[in-house]
């Protein structure tokens, strides 16, 4: 809650009494728990520092990692195609996903032989669309959604699949 209200959505500043109340509540909850599990090892480390938790009390689980549904493709060791290097992101366009950062990277690399593919929609879609329009990107394709069972094909067509790029406010 603290990360969402204070760091990400900035509904109140870190010195606001509500922020202090939320922080105190979460500090108590984390310290009362036997173990706190976060969406990544990075988040576990960050929250561990933020709430003074012992590393033995925190852990991370990589969200979206389903090796049984998304097995690696066997490659022949030769370049799979002559098309531009393809960078793929799929997600729900939550502020935590860093899609704006991906679009900015596409803007910076617009003159390079890179192809960017965004799959998804959600909370930050309007801001991402506006950013894409400002940059006038010919090297970026945006697909609103792909059925989950077809995602494996899209992943195998990409050279790189991006995960979460970052969380604003985290150290």
C-alpha positions in Angstrom: 0.0 0.0 0.0 2.8 2.4 0.9 4.5 1.8 -2.5 1.2 2.3 -4.4 -0.1 5.4 -2.5 3.2 7.2 -1.8 5.8 6.1 -4.4 3.9 5.1 -7.5 0.7 7.1 -7.6 2.0 9.9 -5.4 -1.4 10.5 -3.8 0.4 11.8 -0.7 4.0 12.8 -0.1 6.4 10.7 2.0 6.2 13.2 4.9 2.3 13.3 4.9 0.7 11.9 8.1 -1.2 9.4 6.0 2.1 8.2 4.5 3.5 7.8 8.0 0.4 5.9 9.1 0.6 3.5 6.1 4.3 3.0 6.6 3.9 2.2 10.3 1.1 -0.2 9.6 3.1 -2.0 6.9 6.2 -2.0 9.1 4.3 -3.8 11.8 2.8 -6.3 9.3 6.1 -7.1 7.8 7.8 -7.5 11.2 5.0 -9.7 12.5 5.1 -12.0 9.5 7.4 -15.1 9.4 8.2 -14.3 5.8 7.3 -11.6 3.2 7.2 -12.7 -0.5 7.5 -10.1 -3.2 7.0 -10.0 -7.0 10.8 -10.2 -7.6 14.1 -10.6 -5.8 14.7 -6.9 -6.5 11.5 -5.9 -4.8 12.3 -8.1 -1.8 15.6 -6.4 -1.5 14.1 -3.0 -1.9 11.3 -3.5 0.6 13.7 -5.3 2.9 15.8 -2.1 3.1 12.8 0.2 3.2 11.2 -1.6 6.2 14.5 -2.8 7.9 13.7 -6.5 7.3 16.2 -9.3 7.7 17.1 -10.8 4.3 16.0 -14.2 5.9 12.5 -12.8 6.2 12.1 -11.8 2.5 11.9 -13.6 -0.7 11.0 -13.0 -4.3 9.0 -14.9 -6.8 9.4 -13.9 -10.5 5.9 -13.1 -11.7 5.0 -14.3 -15.1 7.6 -17.1 -15.1 5.8 -20.2 -16.2 8.3 -22.6 -17.8 5.7 -25.3 -18.4 3.5 -22.9 -20.5 6.4 -20.9 -22.1 9.2 -23.4 -22.7 12.4 -22.2 -24.4 12.5 -22.8 -28.1 15.3 -25.0 -29.4 17.5 -23.0 -31.8 19.7 -24.2 -34.6 22.5 -21.7 -33.7 21.9 -19.7 -36.9 20.3 -16.3 -37.1 16.5 -17.0 -37.3 15.7 -14.2 -39.7 17.0 -11.2 -41.6 14.4 -8.9 -40.2 15.3 -6.2 -37.6 16.1 -7.2 -34.1 12.7 -7.5 -32.3 12.1 -6.4 -28.7 8.8 -7.5 -27.2 6.9 -6.4 -24.1 3.6 -7.7 -23.0 1.6 -6.7 -19.9 -1.2 -4.8 -18.5 0.4 -1.3 -18.9 0.5 -0.7 -15.1 2.7 2.1 -14.0 5.0 -0.4 -12.5 5.7 -2.0 -15.8 7.7 0.9 -17.2 6.1 1.0 -20.6 6.8 4.7 -21.0 10.5 3.8 -20.6 10.2 1.2 -23.3 8.6 3.8 -25.6 11.4 6.3 -24.8 14.0 3.6 -25.7 12.2 3.1 -29.0 12.3 6.9 -29.6 16.0 7.0 -28.9 16.7 4.0 -31.1 14.3 5.0 -34.0 17.2 5.2 -36.5 18.6 1.8 -35.6 17.4 -1.5 -37.1 15.2 -2.4 -34.1 11.5 -3.4 -34.1 9.6 -2.8 -30.9 6.3 -4.7 -30.1 4.0 -3.8 -27.3 1.2 -6.2 -26.4 -1.3 -5.1 -23.8 -3.4 -2.3 -22.5 -4.4 -0.8 -19.2 -3.9 2.0 -16.8 -1.1 3.8 -18.6 -2.3 3.2 -22.2 -3.4 6.8 -22.8 0.0 8.2 -21.7 1.8 5.5 -23.7 -0.2 6.3 -26.8 0.4 10.0 -26.5 4.2 9.3 -26.1 4.1 7.1 -29.2 2.4 9.9 -31.2 4.8 12.5 -30.0 7.7 10.4 -31.1 6.1 9.4 -34.4 7.5 5.8 -34.2 7.6 3.7 -37.3 9.6 1.1 -35.5 6.9 0.3 -32.8 3.8 -1.9 -33.2 1.2 -1.9 -30.5 -1.2 -4.9 -30.3 -4.0 -4.4 -27.8 -4.0 -8.0 -26.6 -3.1 -11.5 -27.7 -4.8 -14.6 -26.3 -2.6 -16.2 -23.6 -2.2 -19.5 -25.5 -0.8 -17.5 -28.5 1.8 -15.6 -26.5 4.4 -18.3 -26.8 4.5 -17.8 -30.6 4.9 -14.0 -30.1 7.7 -14.7 -27.6 9.5 -17.0 -30.0 9.3 -14.4 -32.8 11.1 -11.9 -30.6 14.8 -11.6 -30.0 14.3 -10.2 -26.5 11.3 -10.2 -24.2 11.2 -7.5 -21.6 9.9 -7.8 -18.1 9.2 -5.1 -15.6 11.4 -2.1 -16.3 11.2 -0.5 -12.9 9.1 0.9 -10.1 9.2 4.7 -9.7 10.3 5.6 -6.2 12.2 2.4 -5.5 15.9 2.6 -4.8 
